Amino acid sequence: MERKRSDIIAEELEGLILGGVFTPGERLDEVQLADRFAVSRTPLREAFHRLALSGLVEHIPHRGTFVRQPGPVELIEMFEVMAELEATCARLAAARITDEALDDMRATNARCLAAVEAADHDGYYHENERFHAILYRQSGNGFLEGECLRLHKRLMPFRRMQLRLRGRLRQSMSEHEAIVEALQRGAADEAAEALRAHVAVQGEKFHHLMAGLKQAAE
C-alpha cells in the first residue's frame, strides 16, 4: 500500500524536530515547508495535525503552528498508561486470539527480523506497528482497541526514537517472540507482563530516551 504524502512529511518533520533542526517554541513556516517538500499546504497541514496528536507541535489560532515537546513527567506518565493498556490487551487476547491472528503475528515478526538483520529501523518500526495493531484487535474489546490506537499515535515519535538505541531492535524482537509464545499457550498473566515490560520506558531505556530529547532541545 502506497503511503500518504502527509505521513511521509510528518515522519520527516518528526526527525527534524527530534534531531534539533526545529527547536521547542519555534514557529513552523508553512510557505517555506511547502516549498521544501514540494507540496501544497493541504498535506502539510495534515502532517501538522498528525504531529499535534503526538504532542510535537501545537497549533495556536491566528498565530500558527509551533514546536513543542512533552516534559519527562508527561512522557513517563503516557508510557505508563500505554504499558498498562497493552498489558490488558494481552491478557484478554490470550483467551480470544485466533489461530489466523497468531499466524499474522508470526509473519510480522519474520518481517521484523529481516529489518533487524538489515539494520532497517524504519522498516522495523512499521512492522512493529502492525504487530501491536493485531494485538489490540485480538483483545476483542473495541473501546480498548480505540484507546490503544489513540495513545499509540501520541507516542509514535518516542517509540520510534527508542528503537534507534544500540541493541534495542534485537531486544524488541526477542520480546515480540516471547509475547507470541505466551499468547499461543493462552498464558494470560505471562502475556500481560511481557507486554508491560516491552512497552514501559524505565531505567536505562528512559535515561537514553530523555538524553536524546535533551540533545535535540539543545
C-alpha positions in Angstrom: 0.0 0.0 0.0 1.4 3.4 -1.0 1.9 5.7 2.0 0.2 9.1 2.1 2.4 12.0 1.3 1.3 13.7 4.5 2.5 10.7 6.6 5.9 10.8 4.9 6.2 14.6 5.6 5.1 14.1 9.2 7.9 11.5 9.7 10.5 13.8 8.1 9.3 16.7 10.3 9.4 14.4 13.3 13.0 13.6 12.6 13.9 17.3 12.2 12.2 18.2 15.5 13.7 15.3 17.5 17.1 16.0 15.8 17.1 19.6 16.9 16.7 21.3 13.5 13.5 22.8 14.7 13.6 23.7 18.4 10.9 24.0 21.1 8.9 27.2 20.7 9.9 27.7 17.0 7.1 28.6 14.6 6.9 26.3 11.6 6.6 28.3 8.4 4.0 26.8 6.1 5.2 28.5 3.0 8.9 27.5 3.4 8.0 23.9 4.3 5.6 23.6 1.4 8.4 24.7 -0.9 10.9 22.4 0.9 8.7 19.3 0.4 7.3 20.5 -3.0 3.7 20.1 -1.8 0.6 22.2 -1.4 -0.4 23.3 2.1 -3.1 20.5 2.4 -0.7 17.5 3.0 1.5 19.8 5.1 -1.4 20.7 7.4 -2.4 17.0 7.6 1.2 16.3 8.7 0.9 19.1 11.3 -2.3 17.5 12.6 -0.5 14.1 13.0 2.4 15.8 14.8 -0.1 17.6 17.1 -1.5 14.2 18.1 2.0 13.2 19.1 2.4 16.5 21.1 5.4 17.6 19.0 3.6 20.7 17.7 0.9 22.9 18.9 -1.4 24.9 16.7 -2.3 28.4 18.1 -5.2 30.0 16.2 -4.3 33.2 14.3 -0.6 32.6 15.2 0.5 29.4 13.6 2.0 26.0 14.5 4.8 25.8 17.0 7.2 23.1 18.0 6.8 21.6 21.5 8.0 18.5 23.3 6.5 16.8 26.3 8.5 17.1 29.5 9.9 14.0 31.3 6.9 13.7 33.7 4.3 13.9 30.9 6.2 11.4 28.8 6.7 8.8 31.5 3.1 9.1 32.5 2.0 8.4 28.9 4.3 5.4 28.6 3.0 4.0 32.0 -0.6 4.2 30.7 0.4 2.7 27.4 2.1 -0.2 29.1 -1.0 -1.0 31.2 -3.4 -0.7 28.3 -1.3 -3.1 26.2 -0.9 -5.5 29.1 -4.7 -5.5 29.3 -4.9 -6.2 25.6 -2.5 -9.2 26.0 -4.5 -10.6 29.0 -7.7 -10.5 27.0 -6.1 -11.7 23.8 -4.6 -14.8 25.5 -8.1 -16.2 25.7 -9.5 -14.7 22.5 -6.8 -14.6 19.8 -7.5 -16.7 16.7 -5.0 -19.1 15.0 -5.1 -16.8 12.0 -4.1 -13.8 14.1 -1.2 -15.8 15.7 0.0 -16.7 12.2 -0.2 -13.0 11.2 1.8 -12.0 14.3 4.5 -14.6 13.4 4.6 -13.4 9.8 5.0 -9.8 11.1 7.8 -11.0 13.4 9.5 -12.6 10.5 9.5 -9.2 8.7 10.7 -7.6 11.8 13.6 -10.0 12.0 14.5 -9.2 8.4 14.5 -5.5 9.3 16.8 -6.2 12.3 19.2 -8.1 10.1 19.2 -5.1 7.6 19.5 -2.6 10.4 16.4 -1.0 8.9 15.0 1.0 11.9 12.1 2.5 9.9 11.1 -0.8 8.4 11.2 -2.4 11.8 9.0 0.3 13.2 6.3 -0.1 10.6 6.2 -3.8 11.1 6.1 -3.2 14.8 3.0 -1.0 14.4 1.3 -3.9 12.6 2.3 -6.3 15.4 0.7 -4.1 18.1 -2.4 -3.3 15.9 -3.1 -7.1 15.7 -2.8 -7.4 19.4 -5.2 -4.5 20.0 -7.8 -6.1 17.7 -7.4 -9.5 19.2 -8.3 -8.2 22.7 -11.9 -8.4 21.4 -12.7 -5.1 23.0 -13.4 -2.3 20.6 -13.2 0.5 23.1 -9.8 -0.7 24.4 -8.5 -1.0 20.9 -9.5 2.6 20.1 -7.9 3.9 23.2 -4.7 2.0 22.4 -4.6 3.3 18.9 -5.0 6.9 20.0 -2.3 6.7 22.6 0.0 4.7 20.3 -0.2 7.6 17.8 0.6 10.1 20.6 3.7 8.2 21.5 4.7 7.3 17.9 7.8 9.5 17.7 9.2 8.5 21.0 8.6 4.8 20.4 10.4 5.2 17.1 13.3 7.1 18.8 14.0 4.3 21.4 14.3 1.8 18.6 17.4 3.6 17.5 19.2 2.9 20.8 22.1 0.4 20.3 20.9 -3.1 20.6 17.2 -2.2 21.1 16.0 -3.7 17.8 17.2 -7.2 18.7 15.9 -6.8 22.3 12.5 -5.7 20.9 12.5 -8.7 18.5 13.1 -11.1 21.4 10.3 -9.5 23.4 7.9 -9.9 20.4 8.7 -13.6 20.2 8.1 -14.1 24.0 4.7 -12.3 23.6 3.6 -14.6 20.8 4.7 -17.7 22.6 2.7 -16.7 25.7 -0.4 -15.9 23.6 0.0 -19.3 21.9 -0.1 -21.0 25.3 -3.0 -18.9 26.5 -0.9 -17.7 29.4 -2.7 -14.5 30.2 -0.6 -13.3 33.1 2.6 -14.1 31.3 1.5 -12.4 28.1 0.4 -9.3 30.1 3.7 -9.0 31.9 5.6 -9.5 28.6 3.7 -6.6 27.0 4.1 -4.4 30.1 7.9 -4.8 30.1 8.0 -4.4 26.3 6.3 -1.0 26.3 7.3 0.5 29.6 10.1 3.0 29.4 12.0 2.6 32.6 15.5 2.6 33.8 18.2 2.7 31.1 15.6 3.0 28.3 14.1 6.1 29.8 17.5 7.6 30.6 18.5 7.2 26.9 15.2 8.5 25.6 15.4 11.6 27.7 19.1 12.1 26.8 18.0 12.1 23.1 15.3 14.6 23.7 17.7 16.8 25.7 20.2 16.8 22.9 17.5 17.7 20.4 16.4 20.6 22.6 20.0 21.9 22.8 
